[in-house]
Amino acid sequence: MATVLPGSLRPTDIRAEYLDLTRRRRMYSGILLIAFVALFVSGFRIAEMRNAGSFADGYARILDFPRELVTEAWEKAANLPGHAARAFPALVETFNIAMVSTILGCLMGTLLALGGTRGLARWPRLIPVARRISDVFRAVPEIVIALVLIFILGGGPVPAMIAIAIHTAGAQGKLFSEVNENVDMKPLEGLASVGANWWQRTWLGVFPQVMPNYLSYSLLRLEINIRASAILGFVGAGGIGYELRNAMTFGQGKFDEAAAIFLMLFATIVLVDQVSSWLRNGLTEGRGAR
């Protein structure tokens, strides 16, 4: 017969404590679920009261616009290639906005990450400053920055490029900083022992370790920025989104043009997604192109 040491818990006590913890966990989970449902219902009712129309009344017409768009595009299918050719320069502009903003944002994100990572920062006292700048850049949506810049600079691709680059810098600064935290410090210690300065230690000891992940995250961000640059076109920032807004504003009679732009944008996003996924797999898994 097993003896119970003084001060130790018996199996029955352990079982009772476990059941008590389980009941409390279920109770807290139920309370959180009820609070979530209450907040969801309350938010929906507030939105419903502030809407111009009722959701229940508009729900029946939710498919009207897609039906009209597809019907008109089907009836004027012969015009789609011509519309796509005319909108192609705007698509190239959108891709250029996304590419330039991704490059600029990743460069700024790299600086923020190096300045905000413990053990790697050149000036450790400025680590909180770099992190807060990254938080602010990441917290403000691209469309808000773009609207402010359009008011200052006027419409065009430049406000969109700056807005996306700023948001990209904040997002990549956070991701790159997390990558930096997993760096092996032994190469840096070896470089420091032979008199290497901070830049030499970073270039020779840090970048070779983090560059595959840096490039992988940058390619992923390029996909996101293509969508963002298309959306910013709706507020006057140029690109394919501006052409799509004009086609949708005119309504019936221009739906075939809107359909052509939709198809071009969809094909571009899918193509970039597939290419970047292939490149990311090669970078992260060490597989080159064959």
Backbone hydrogen bonds, N-H to C=O, Kabsch-Sander energy under -0.5 kcal/mol:
donor,donor_aa,acceptor,acceptor_aa,energy
5,L,3,T,-0.6
8,S,5,L,-1.9
14,I,10,R,-2.3
15,R,11,P,-2.4
16,A,12,T,-2.3
17,E,13,D,-2.5
18,Y,14,I,-2.4
19,L,15,R,-2.5
20,D,16,A,-2.1
21,L,17,E,-2.3
22,T,18,Y,-2.3
23,R,19,L,-2.4
24,R,20,D,-2.3
25,R,21,L,-2.3
26,R,22,T,-2.4
27,M,23,R,-2.4
28,Y,24,R,-2.7
29,S,25,R,-2.4
30,G,26,R,-2.4
31,I,27,M,-2.3
32,L,28,Y,-2.5
33,L,29,S,-2.2
34,I,30,G,-2.5
35,A,31,I,-2.5
36,F,32,L,-2.4
37,V,33,L,-2.5
38,A,34,I,-2.5
39,L,35,A,-2.5
40,F,36,F,-2.5
41,V,37,V,-2.7
42,S,38,A,-2.5
43,G,39,L,-2.8
44,F,40,F,-2.3
45,R,41,V,-2.3
46,I,42,S,-2.3
47,A,43,G,-2.4
48,E,44,F,-2.5
49,M,45,R,-2.2
50,R,46,I,-1.7
51,N,47,A,-1.2
58,G,54,S,-2.1
59,Y,55,F,-1.7
60,A,56,A,-0.6
61,R,58,G,-1.0
62,I,59,Y,-1.5
64,D,61,R,-1.3
65,F,61,R,-0.5
67,R,63,L,-2.1
68,E,64,D,-2.5
69,L,65,F,-2.7
70,V,66,P,-2.6
71,T,67,R,-2.5
72,E,68,E,-2.4
73,A,69,L,-2.3
74,W,70,V,-2.3
75,E,71,T,-2.1
76,K,72,E,-1.8
77,A,74,W,-1.1
79,N,76,K,-1.8
80,L,77,A,-1.1
83,H,79,N,-2.3
84,A,80,L,-2.7
85,A,81,P,-2.2
86,R,82,G,-2.0
87,A,83,H,-1.8
88,F,84,A,-0.9
91,L,87,A,-1.7
92,V,88,F,-2.4
93,E,89,P,-2.1
94,T,90,A,-2.2
95,F,91,L,-2.4
96,N,92,V,-2.5
97,I,93,E,-2.5
98,A,94,T,-2.3
99,M,95,F,-2.6
100,V,96,N,-2.8
101,S,97,I,-2.3
102,T,98,A,-1.9
103,I,99,M,-2.3
104,L,100,V,-2.7
105,G,101,S,-2.6
106,C,102,T,-2.5
107,L,103,I,-2.1
108,M,104,L,-2.4
109,G,105,G,-2.6
110,T,106,C,-2.2
111,L,107,L,-1.8
112,L,108,M,-2.4
113,A,109,G,-2.5
114,L,110,T,-2.6
115,G,111,L,-2.1
116,G,112,L,-1.0
118,R,116,G,-0.5
120,L,117,T,-1.6
121,A,117,T,-1.7
126,L,123,W,-2.0
127,I,124,P,-1.6
130,A,126,L,-2.4
131,R,127,I,-2.2
132,R,128,P,-2.4
133,I,129,V,-2.3
134,S,130,A,-2.0
135,D,131,R,-2.2
136,V,132,R,-2.6
137,F,133,I,-2.5
138,R,134,S,-2.0
139,A,135,D,-2.0
140,V,136,V,-1.5
145,I,141,P,-1.8
146,A,142,E,-2.8
147,L,143,I,-2.2
148,V,144,V,-1.9
149,L,145,I,-2.4
150,I,146,A,-2.7
151,F,147,L,-1.8
152,I,148,V,-1.5
153,L,149,L,-4.0
154,G,149,L,-0.5
154,G,150,I,-1.8
156,G,236,G,-1.4
160,A,156,G,-0.8
161,M,157,P,-2.6
162,I,158,V,-2.5
163,A,159,P,-2.5
164,I,160,A,-2.6
165,A,161,M,-2.3
166,I,162,I,-2.4
167,H,163,A,-2.0
168,T,164,I,-2.7
169,A,165,A,-2.4
170,G,166,I,-1.7
171,A,167,H,-2.2
172,Q,168,T,-3.2
173,G,169,A,-2.1
174,K,170,G,-1.4
175,L,171,A,-2.1
176,F,172,Q,-3.4
177,S,173,G,-1.6
178,E,174,K,-1.7
179,V,175,L,-1.8
180,N,176,F,-2.5
181,E,177,S,-1.5
182,N,179,V,-1.4
183,V,180,N,-1.8
185,M,183,V,-0.5
189,E,185,M,-2.3
190,G,186,K,-2.3
191,L,187,P,-2.3
192,A,188,L,-2.5
193,S,189,E,-1.7
194,V,190,G,-0.8
194,V,191,L,-0.7
195,G,192,A,-1.5
196,A,191,L,-2.3
201,R,197,N,-2.5
202,T,198,W,-2.4
203,W,199,W,-2.8
204,L,200,Q,-2.5
205,G,201,R,-2.1
206,V,201,R,-0.7
206,V,202,T,-1.2
207,F,202,T,-2.4
209,Q,206,V,-1.2
210,V,206,V,-1.9
211,M,207,F,-2.4
214,Y,210,V,-2.7
215,L,211,M,-2.8
216,S,212,P,-2.0
217,Y,213,N,-2.7
218,S,214,Y,-2.0
219,L,215,L,-2.2
220,L,216,S,-1.9
221,R,217,Y,-2.1
222,L,218,S,-1.7
223,E,219,L,-1.4
224,I,220,L,-1.5
225,N,221,R,-2.6
226,I,222,L,-1.8
227,R,223,E,-1.4
228,A,224,I,-2.3
229,S,225,N,-2.8
230,A,226,I,-1.7
231,I,227,R,-2.1
232,L,228,A,-2.4
233,G,229,S,-0.8
234,F,231,I,-1.8
235,V,232,L,-1.5
236,G,233,G,-1.3
237,A,232,L,-1.5
240,I,90,A,-0.7
242,Y,239,G,-0.6
243,E,239,G,-1.2
244,L,240,I,-2.3
245,R,241,G,-2.3
246,N,242,Y,-2.0
247,A,243,E,-2.1
248,M,244,L,-2.3
249,T,245,R,-2.1
250,F,246,N,-1.4
251,G,247,A,-0.6
254,K,251,G,-2.1
258,A,254,K,-2.0
259,A,255,F,-2.5
260,A,256,D,-2.0
261,I,257,E,-2.0
262,F,258,A,-2.5
263,L,259,A,-2.4
264,M,260,A,-2.2
265,L,261,I,-2.8
266,F,262,F,-2.7
267,A,263,L,-2.6
268,T,264,M,-2.4
269,I,265,L,-2.4
270,V,266,F,-2.3
271,L,267,A,-2.4
272,V,268,T,-2.7
273,D,269,I,-2.3
274,Q,270,V,-2.4
275,V,271,L,-2.6
276,S,272,V,-2.7
277,S,273,D,-2.1
278,W,274,Q,-2.2
279,L,275,V,-2.4
280,R,276,S,-2.8
281,N,277,S,-2.3
282,G,278,W,-1.8
283,L,279,L,-1.9
284,T,280,R,-2.9
285,E,281,N,-2.1
286,G,282,G,-0.6
287,R,281,N,-0.7
288,G,286,G,-0.6
